[in-house]
Amino acid sequence: MNRANIPQTDSIHELADFWDTHDLTDFENELEIIKTLAKSRGISPANLIREWVLEHIEVK
């Protein structure tokens, strides 16, 4: 199956257009990888994603 990657953009319009034609089930493999990584670190997938977001947020 050939699918698009999630756009790497800050544009809310671009992201909205993308998610209007895609859903999370298009990325089930990636979600399983996140679960595996989180389990290996002894944390929940939500906490792993939270850590990633916090690492990339600009502190103002």
C-alpha positions in Angstrom: 0.0 0.0 0.0 1.4 3.4 -1.0 0.4 6.1 1.5 1.5 9.6 2.1 3.7 10.6 5.1 2.4 13.0 7.6 3.4 16.5 6.5 6.2 18.1 8.3 4.7 21.6 8.6 3.4 24.1 11.0 0.6 25.0 8.7 -2.7 24.2 10.3 -4.4 24.3 6.9 -2.0 21.8 5.4 -2.4 19.5 8.3 -6.2 19.8 8.3 -6.2 19.0 4.5 -4.1 15.9 5.2 -6.2 14.6 8.0 -9.4 15.2 6.0 -8.2 12.4 3.7 -6.3 10.2 6.2 -6.9 8.7 9.6 -4.8 7.0 12.3 -5.5 3.5 10.9 -3.3 4.5 7.9 -0.4 4.6 10.4 -1.1 1.5 12.6 2.5 0.2 12.1 3.9 3.4 13.4 1.6 3.2 16.4 2.7 -0.3 17.2 6.3 0.9 17.1 5.5 3.6 19.6 3.9 1.0 21.9 7.0 -1.2 21.7 9.4 1.7 22.3 7.4 2.9 25.3 7.1 -0.6 26.8 10.9 -1.0 26.5 11.3 2.2 28.5 8.7 1.2 31.1 6.4 4.1 30.3 3.0 4.5 28.5 2.9 5.4 24.8 1.2 8.7 25.9 4.2 9.6 28.1 6.7 8.7 25.4 4.9 11.0 23.0 4.7 13.7 25.6 8.5 13.5 26.1 9.0 13.8 22.4 6.8 16.9 22.2 8.4 18.6 25.2 11.9 18.0 23.6 10.8 19.9 20.5 8.8 22.7 22.0 10.5 26.1 21.9 10.6 27.6 25.4 9.5 31.2 25.1 
